[in-house]
Amino acid sequence: MTKIELKGGVRRLAWVDQAFLDLNRHAGAIAILWIAIGALLLLFSFFLGISVLPFDGRLADGNIIDGFTQPKDVGYAFALNVWAVSLVLLPALMFTLIRARSAMEQLAEKLAATGMVRRRNEPSKPYARADFLAAWRKHMGLSAAFGVCFALLAVAVMFHDFYDAVLRPLMAEEPIYEICPGLRFAADYPCNLFNAGIDLDWSISALYQDGSTNRAISGVFASVVYLTTPVVGGAIGFFSFFQFVFFGSFYSRPSLEAMGITILPAPNAENPTAGFELFTETFVRMSWCALIAVITLYTGQMQNIYWRVPEASSMVEFYQLGQLGSLTSLQAIWTFLTEDPAQMWAFERSELLKTRHAIFAVLLVPFAFVTPLIFAYFVLFDTAIQGKGLLQRTGSATAPDAQDKTDKISNVSAWQIVRTDLRSVWLLMIVVIAIASFIWTRFIFIVIILVGALLLEKALRLFTKPPKLAERPH
């Protein structure tokens, strides 16, 4: 990586981004560390007796939350939104975020090295490599400043959620009043399972009549879980996605014009993608980040719905997996996949939109999904089309190889650029299906199958890759 010296406040801003960029050398170790933390938390939940908790709606003070028809599994081992996130999704997200930022940096250096970065007023002359990289680092340093502010905002939201969902009920003298807000002001208002303001989680298990731990232990364990999963995940996620937005804005036409830069097809390229295939790796990594973020938010939303479905005592019943044996036709499979919660259970969709998880998902899912689209539009399409047009206007008809150059320029196509790696198209399609899972919950099975196929293909490619031959000594 090229070292660029920045000065003053720009250097201080860039330090945060540089620190995140330097994590690339330890991306695998960081992911393994977080997997180990997630495994330890799951193990401790068994020791504390809160991994499996069949809850029948009866609280320690004798009050019953209306709506329960049978005991419901609400233990830590059944809470996909916490143990699955800390053990699988958060490590994967952190790994892909770190590698995506590294791919952005490598892209900037490769563009400069291949001669694709040119002076806008003199397209025949390359833009100074050091000046281009300095402008890039300055831009991303500014993104780090905004990213830190939004990361702190995410941390504040997570801590407020922790207080509201865990600490407030645990500190209450009478659990019913804090689990179901509003009862103090309306004595005849029932504490109902469908009340969008309640959380029936393992983290307040000390308030259940048959709870197997005390309030202090429950509060300490929940604090560790919230610190290592939603707080850290929210902070890193907000910080990184803000970098994605700034990445797209750097290569946008207004930004490049302001810096006097244009990105042209590679002058010596032998393929129709003309050097723009360099963007593929970054695009793929950003799409993986968006996909993992959407799945993470999905687990929180579905867990929140599961709490409020009285007919479902487990996740197997929640997804009605017992019906799989009767799906003998494509029409039956499609009907099964497209049923939404309102069709499966006596549950109003409007109630789902009042929960904090739904609001969080509604805000973040478009944010996570739009970032790759910003990249696709500004970089792959707009930049390529602009560079192609500029070369066509400034090409020399008297040059010996003018016709060959003209043919190469004419063959440059934005669609061919996207098609350089079909994983990009597949990943975007999977992201769209994952977002649709918020409406049709069983679409998540399609996502799991497609992601599994991609990972299997990648594993086979790694294991079947021929070994490099050792160079013969001269």
Phi, psi and omega per residue, in radians:
M1 nan 2.286 -3.126
T2 -1.231 2.337 3.113
K3 -1.557 2.161 3.134
I4 -2.086 2.245 -3.140
E5 -1.536 2.134 3.060
L6 -1.927 2.796 -3.044
K7 -2.133 2.738 2.981
G8 1.059 -2.479 -3.079
G9 -1.102 -0.541 3.117
V10 -1.082 -0.703 3.137
R11 -1.115 -0.700 -3.138
R12 -1.185 -0.660 3.095
L13 -1.158 -0.703 -3.081
A14 -1.230 -0.321 -3.096
W15 -1.096 -0.697 -3.139
V16 -1.108 -0.819 3.120
D17 -1.104 -0.689 -3.140
Q18 -1.128 -0.659 3.123
A19 -1.104 -0.733 3.104
F20 -1.165 -0.668 3.133
L21 -1.131 -0.675 -3.125
D22 -1.167 -0.303 3.124
L23 -1.167 -0.228 -3.104
N24 -0.994 -0.589 -3.141
R25 -1.158 -0.357 -3.075
H26 -2.093 0.339 -3.066
A27 -1.022 -0.778 -3.140
G28 -1.125 -0.737 -3.139
A29 -1.140 -0.675 3.127
I30 -1.131 -0.739 3.119
A31 -1.102 -0.743 3.135
I32 -1.125 -0.706 3.107
L33 -1.043 -0.768 -3.117
W34 -1.232 -0.558 3.045
I35 -1.118 -0.725 3.124
A36 -1.114 -0.712 3.103
I37 -1.100 -0.769 3.114
G38 -1.073 -0.697 3.120
A39 -1.152 -0.694 3.124
L40 -1.132 -0.714 3.116
L41 -1.092 -0.743 3.115
L42 -1.113 -0.710 3.126
L43 -1.117 -0.766 3.127
F44 -1.102 -0.564 3.132
S45 -1.096 -0.568 3.085
F46 -1.222 -0.746 3.134
F47 -1.128 -0.606 -3.119
L48 -1.426 -0.143 3.112
G49 1.343 0.423 -3.128
I50 -2.083 0.245 -3.132
S51 -1.315 -0.664 3.126
V52 -2.223 1.988 -3.097
L53 -2.308 1.756 3.017
P54 -1.337 1.959 -3.043
F55 -1.884 2.199 -3.108
D56 -1.784 0.191 3.113
G57 1.604 -0.046 -3.106
R58 -1.647 2.209 -3.133
L59 -1.641 2.934 -3.057
A60 -1.105 -0.437 -3.121
D61 -1.555 0.119 3.082
G62 1.654 -0.254 3.129
N63 -1.281 2.641 -3.141
I64 -2.062 2.354 3.049
I65 -1.447 2.061 -3.084
D66 -1.101 2.604 3.038
G67 1.951 -0.271 3.136
F68 -1.336 2.280 3.077
T69 -1.943 -0.267 3.119
Q70 -2.838 2.780 3.110
P71 -1.011 2.536 -3.094
K72 -2.137 2.354 3.103
D73 -1.314 1.985 3.138
V74 -2.227 0.299 -3.134
G75 -1.210 2.979 -3.107
Y76 -1.025 -0.680 -3.118
A77 -1.178 -0.282 3.116
F78 -1.765 -0.044 -3.100
A79 -1.613 1.544 -3.120
L80 -1.045 -0.508 -3.076
N81 -1.252 -0.150 3.094
V82 -2.113 -0.991 -3.043
W83 -1.268 -0.692 3.130
A84 -1.192 -0.594 3.106
V85 -1.182 -0.837 -3.083
S86 -1.240 -0.509 -3.079
L87 -1.572 -0.554 -3.033
V88 -2.150 -1.000 -2.949
L89 -1.258 -0.789 -3.118
L90 -1.124 -0.780 3.070
P91 -1.040 -0.713 3.121
A92 -1.142 -0.693 3.134
L93 -1.153 -0.778 3.136
M94 -1.086 -0.729 3.139
F95 -1.080 -0.843 -3.092
T96 -1.224 -0.589 3.102
L97 -1.129 -0.780 -3.141
I98 -1.124 -0.763 -3.131
R99 -1.213 -0.561 3.102
A100 -1.141 -0.732 3.119
R101 -1.125 -0.656 3.093
S102 -1.138 -0.694 3.129
A103 -1.114 -0.618 3.080
M104 -1.065 -0.751 -3.120
E105 -1.160 -0.766 3.128
Q106 -1.112 -0.621 3.113
L107 -1.066 -0.821 -3.139
A108 -1.027 -0.731 -3.122
E109 -1.230 -0.658 3.131
K110 -1.194 -0.678 3.108
L111 -1.057 -0.735 3.114
A112 -1.186 -0.671 -3.089
A113 -1.217 -0.562 -3.103
T114 -1.517 0.000 3.112
G115 1.370 0.303 -3.139
M116 -1.434 -0.279 3.136
V117 -1.603 1.989 -3.050
R118 -2.168 2.854 3.045
R119 -1.318 2.328 -3.057
R120 -1.173 -0.677 -3.124
N121 -1.417 -0.261 3.086
E122 -2.422 1.360 -3.031
P123 -1.033 -0.346 -3.137
S124 -1.309 -0.239 -3.097
K125 -1.873 2.287 3.096
P126 -1.157 2.554 3.041
Y127 -1.333 2.441 -3.094
A128 -0.959 2.195 -3.083
R129 -0.992 -0.816 -3.104
A130 -1.108 -0.694 -3.131
D131 -1.172 -0.691 -3.139
F132 -1.144 -0.812 -3.130
L133 -1.167 -0.597 3.093
A134 -1.143 -0.716 3.103
A135 -1.126 -0.675 3.126
W136 -1.127 -0.836 -3.120
R137 -1.139 -0.627 3.110
K138 -1.114 -0.772 -3.122
H139 -1.102 -0.784 -3.118
M140 -1.280 -0.465 3.015
G141 -1.101 -0.696 3.080
L142 -1.145 -0.637 3.109
S143 -1.116 -0.609 3.129
A144 -1.128 -0.652 3.125
A145 -1.092 -0.823 3.088
F146 -1.139 -0.690 -3.133
G147 -1.061 -0.708 3.128
V148 -1.106 -0.754 3.139
C149 -1.061 -0.796 -3.129
F150 -1.262 -0.519 3.069
A151 -1.137 -0.732 3.098
L152 -1.125 -0.628 3.073
L153 -1.103 -0.740 3.113
A154 -1.102 -0.718 3.115
V155 -1.076 -0.739 3.129
A156 -1.091 -0.719 3.121
V157 -1.120 -0.733 -3.131
M158 -1.142 -0.716 3.126
F159 -1.177 -0.623 3.068
H160 -1.128 -0.712 3.104
D161 -1.115 -0.678 3.121
F162 -1.111 -0.748 3.108
Y163 -1.138 -0.782 -3.047
D164 -1.221 -0.653 -3.034
A165 -1.609 -0.383 -3.041
V166 -2.160 -1.067 -3.002
L167 -1.139 -0.756 -3.097
R168 -1.056 -0.841 3.082
P169 -1.127 -0.664 -3.103
L170 -1.179 -0.487 -3.121
M171 -1.521 -0.109 -3.062
A172 -1.309 2.463 3.057
E173 -1.308 -0.606 3.120
E174 -2.129 1.781 -2.999
P175 -0.936 -0.644 -3.034
I176 -1.048 -0.573 -3.083
Y177 -1.302 -0.531 -3.108
E178 -1.611 -0.480 3.086
I179 -1.298 -0.616 3.123
C180 -2.052 1.498 -3.118
P181 -1.008 2.490 3.091
G182 1.868 -0.247 -3.098
L183 -1.173 -0.543 -3.140
R184 -1.122 -0.432 -3.076
F185 -1.793 -0.143 3.107
A186 -2.586 1.615 -3.033
A187 -1.068 -0.467 -3.096
D188 -1.582 0.067 -3.136
Y189 -1.434 2.047 -3.057
P190 -1.277 2.553 2.995
C191 -1.403 1.683 -2.960
N192 -1.800 2.531 3.118
L193 -0.986 -0.530 -3.064
F194 -1.551 0.093 3.065
N195 -1.141 2.052 -3.047
A196 -1.190 -0.177 -3.100
G197 -1.601 -0.002 -3.065
I198 -1.793 2.670 3.033
D199 -2.195 2.106 -3.135
L200 -1.908 1.378 -2.979
D201 -2.058 2.939 3.037
W202 -1.030 -0.471 -3.024
S203 -1.197 -0.283 3.059
I204 -2.050 0.549 -3.093
S205 -1.089 -0.420 3.133
A206 -1.129 -0.280 -3.128
L207 -1.603 -0.112 3.111
Y208 -1.387 2.629 -3.095
Q209 -1.055 -0.657 3.139
D210 -1.823 0.417 3.130
G211 -1.027 2.489 -3.010
S212 -1.860 0.275 3.122
T213 -2.572 2.915 3.139
N214 -1.666 3.056 -3.038
R215 -1.161 -0.682 -3.096
A216 -1.119 -0.824 -3.140
I217 -1.119 -0.767 3.120
S218 -1.054 -0.736 -3.135
G219 -1.165 -0.730 -3.137
V220 -1.138 -0.833 -3.126
F221 -1.097 -0.757 3.121
A222 -1.095 -0.610 3.117
S223 -1.108 -0.767 3.122
V224 -1.105 -0.744 -3.133
V225 -1.098 -0.812 -3.132
Y226 -1.127 -0.629 -3.124
L227 -1.190 -0.726 -3.046
T228 -1.540 -0.238 -3.100
T229 -1.993 -1.360 -3.067
P230 -1.221 -0.617 -3.108
V231 -1.198 -0.932 3.128
V232 -1.130 -0.783 -3.136
G233 -1.086 -0.755 3.123
G234 -1.123 -0.728 -3.119
A235 -1.132 -0.859 -3.113
I236 -1.180 -0.680 3.131
G237 -1.085 -0.842 3.121
F238 -1.083 -0.791 -3.126
F239 -1.040 -0.792 -3.047
S240 -1.283 -0.724 3.141
F241 -1.159 -0.509 3.049
F242 -1.160 -0.612 3.070
Q243 -1.137 -0.621 3.103
F244 -1.083 -0.740 3.137
V245 -1.088 -0.781 3.134
F246 -1.172 -0.577 3.086
F247 -1.055 -0.830 3.105
G248 -1.096 -0.685 -3.110
S249 -1.200 -0.530 -3.134
F250 -1.101 -0.722 -3.095
Y251 -1.580 0.094 3.099
S252 -1.255 2.751 -3.076
R253 -1.048 -0.818 3.130
P254 -1.039 -0.683 -3.127
S255 -1.158 -0.804 -3.132
L256 -1.147 -0.676 3.122
E257 -1.119 -0.674 3.140
A258 -1.136 -0.548 3.128
M259 -1.563 -0.046 -3.120
G260 1.270 0.529 -3.071
I261 -2.064 2.586 2.965
T262 -2.377 2.549 3.096
I263 -1.827 2.008 -3.098
L264 -1.897 2.767 3.019
P265 -0.975 2.593 -3.116
A266 -1.036 2.280 -3.033
P267 -1.104 -0.525 -3.079
N268 -1.940 0.369 -3.096
A269 -1.183 2.492 3.131
E270 -1.856 0.005 -3.098
N271 -2.178 2.805 -3.088
P272 -1.097 -0.379 -3.135
T273 -1.333 -0.278 2.945
A274 0.885 0.736 3.071
G275 1.609 -0.298 -3.111
F276 -1.283 -0.142 3.041
E277 -1.160 -0.234 3.080
L278 -1.077 -0.427 -3.136
F279 -1.323 -0.264 -2.980
T280 -1.048 -0.823 -3.074
E281 -1.043 -0.777 3.123
T282 -1.101 -0.735 -3.132
F283 -1.087 -0.739 3.140
V284 -1.122 -0.782 -3.115
R285 -1.153 -0.673 3.100
M286 -1.139 -0.664 3.132
S287 -1.161 -0.672 3.071
W288 -1.094 -0.730 3.111
C289 -1.050 -0.800 3.135
A290 -1.078 -0.732 -3.117
L291 -1.117 -0.812 -3.129
I292 -1.130 -0.677 3.117
A293 -1.105 -0.735 3.132
V294 -1.123 -0.751 3.137
I295 -1.131 -0.677 3.113
T296 -1.062 -0.801 3.110
L297 -1.164 -0.579 3.113
Y298 -1.079 -0.735 -3.117
T299 -1.072 -0.675 3.104
G300 -1.145 -0.744 -3.120
Q301 -1.185 -0.753 -3.122
M302 -1.206 -0.614 3.085
Q303 -1.109 -0.680 3.133
N304 -1.133 -0.665 3.100
I305 -1.220 -0.736 -3.115
Y306 -0.994 -0.693 3.125
W307 -1.001 -0.534 -2.981
R308 -1.789 0.199 3.093
V309 -1.825 1.785 -3.043
P310 -1.142 -0.474 -3.090
E311 -1.317 -0.302 -3.057
A312 -1.773 1.981 3.120
S313 -1.630 -0.161 3.115
S314 -2.652 2.979 3.121
M315 -1.148 -0.516 3.099
V316 -1.094 -0.758 3.106
E317 -1.283 -0.567 3.134
F318 -1.035 -0.789 3.121
Y319 -1.545 -0.014 3.126
Q320 0.920 0.852 -3.103
L321 -1.214 -0.241 3.079
G322 -1.120 -0.267 -3.129
Q323 -1.437 -0.154 -3.023
L324 -1.005 -0.627 -3.118
G325 -1.138 -0.399 -3.099
S326 -1.621 -0.013 -3.121
L327 -1.495 1.539 -3.047
T328 -1.865 0.045 3.122
S329 -2.447 2.808 3.135
L330 -1.112 -0.631 3.123
Q331 -1.132 -0.716 3.118
A332 -1.145 -0.694 3.112
I333 -1.114 -0.762 -3.130
W334 -1.146 -0.709 3.095
T335 -1.082 -0.722 3.112
F336 -1.086 -0.752 -3.077
L337 -1.247 -0.564 -3.014
T338 -1.653 0.050 3.029
E339 -1.224 2.342 3.104
D340 -1.847 2.973 -3.097
P341 -0.937 -0.619 -3.126
A342 -1.165 -0.500 3.118
Q343 -1.452 -0.585 -3.069
M344 -1.351 -0.592 -3.055
W345 -2.403 2.863 3.100
A346 -1.338 1.393 -3.008
F347 -2.515 2.244 -3.125
E348 -1.451 2.232 3.135
R349 -1.045 -0.583 -3.120
S350 -1.057 -0.532 3.134
E351 -1.179 -0.578 -3.112
L352 -1.153 -0.549 -3.062
L353 -1.343 -0.107 -3.129
K354 -1.583 -0.177 -3.060
T355 -1.407 2.711 3.140
R356 -1.127 -0.573 -3.137
H357 -1.175 -0.699 3.138
A358 -1.145 -0.745 3.138
I359 -1.101 -0.745 3.138
F360 -1.085 -0.755 -3.126
A361 -1.174 -0.734 -3.131
V362 -1.078 -0.599 3.135
L363 -1.353 -0.706 -2.986
L364 -1.574 -0.563 -3.105
V365 -1.042 -0.858 3.074
P366 -1.054 -0.638 -3.135
F367 -1.082 -0.796 -3.131
A368 -1.202 -0.558 -3.072
F369 -1.433 -0.571 -3.066
V370 -1.249 -0.524 -3.068
T371 -1.029 -0.787 3.062
P372 -1.133 -0.570 3.121
L373 -1.174 -0.649 3.056
I374 -1.017 -0.793 3.121
F375 -1.060 -0.850 -3.079
A376 -1.057 -0.749 -3.090
Y377 -1.252 -0.993 -3.025
F378 -1.175 -0.690 -3.011
V379 -1.624 -1.049 -3.015
L380 -1.171 -0.702 -3.047
F381 -1.653 -1.090 -3.019
D382 -1.070 -0.793 -3.111
T383 -1.156 -0.749 -3.135
A384 -1.126 -0.777 -3.115
I385 -1.147 -0.719 3.131
Q386 -1.128 -0.784 -3.138
G387 -1.119 -0.694 3.111
K388 -1.088 -0.792 3.132
G389 -1.113 -0.670 -3.128
L390 -1.164 -0.698 3.099
L391 -1.145 -0.660 3.134
Q392 -1.144 -0.623 -3.123
R393 -1.339 -0.517 -3.041
T394 -1.832 0.014 -3.120
G395 -1.123 2.593 -3.119
S396 -1.671 2.063 -3.127
A397 -1.294 -0.266 -3.102
T398 -1.610 -0.134 -3.120
A399 -1.187 2.555 -3.112
P400 -0.999 -0.661 -3.101
D401 -1.824 0.515 -3.065
A402 -1.071 -0.714 -3.105
Q403 -1.150 -0.720 3.110
D404 -1.077 -0.757 3.136
K405 -1.135 -0.694 3.131
T406 -1.092 -0.724 3.138
D407 -1.131 -0.718 -3.142
K408 -1.116 -0.743 -3.135
I409 -1.125 -0.694 -3.130
S410 -1.146 -0.489 -3.117
N411 -1.409 -0.208 3.134
V412 -1.162 2.204 -3.077
S413 -2.402 2.393 3.121
A414 -1.103 -0.652 3.136
W415 -1.134 -0.676 3.100
Q416 -1.130 -0.552 3.117
I417 -1.155 -0.788 3.113
V418 -1.135 -0.621 -3.040
R419 -1.369 -0.064 -3.121
T420 -1.033 -0.468 3.080
D421 -2.485 1.922 -3.066
L422 -1.134 -0.280 3.091
R423 -1.059 -0.551 3.131
S424 -1.073 -0.826 -3.134
V425 -1.157 -0.765 3.129
W426 -1.056 -0.779 -3.091
L427 -1.117 -0.735 3.111
L428 -1.099 -0.662 3.104
M429 -1.132 -0.707 3.130
I430 -1.163 -0.662 3.096
V431 -1.066 -0.744 3.117
V432 -1.074 -0.758 3.126
I433 -1.139 -0.689 3.129
A434 -1.087 -0.695 3.097
I435 -1.166 -0.664 3.099
A436 -1.122 -0.376 3.133
S437 -1.135 -0.342 3.084
F438 -1.194 -0.386 3.098
I439 -1.745 -0.877 3.101
W440 -1.880 1.667 -2.922
T441 -1.043 -0.510 -3.075
R442 -1.399 -0.087 3.038
F443 -1.071 -0.319 -3.139
I444 -1.076 -0.450 3.106
F445 -1.183 -0.620 3.070
I446 -1.127 -0.749 3.127
V447 -1.049 -0.801 -3.114
I448 -1.083 -0.731 3.140
I449 -1.130 -0.795 -3.113
L450 -1.176 -0.732 3.100
V451 -1.120 -0.719 3.092
G452 -1.047 -0.698 3.120
A453 -1.127 -0.731 3.111
L454 -1.107 -0.782 -3.135
L455 -1.155 -0.664 3.098
L456 -1.124 -0.744 3.114
E457 -1.088 -0.689 3.126
K458 -1.181 -0.703 3.127
A459 -1.128 -0.753 3.122
L460 -1.104 -0.655 3.128
R461 -1.133 -0.667 3.137
L462 -1.204 -0.746 -3.065
F463 -1.335 -0.441 -3.127
T464 -1.705 0.057 3.139
K465 -1.184 2.197 -3.107
P466 -1.139 2.491 -3.137
P467 -1.189 2.602 3.112
K468 -1.272 2.396 3.111
L469 -1.388 2.388 3.127
A470 -1.197 2.441 3.138
E471 -1.233 2.423 3.127
R472 -1.379 2.382 -3.137
P473 -1.186 2.487 3.132
H474 -1.424 nan nan
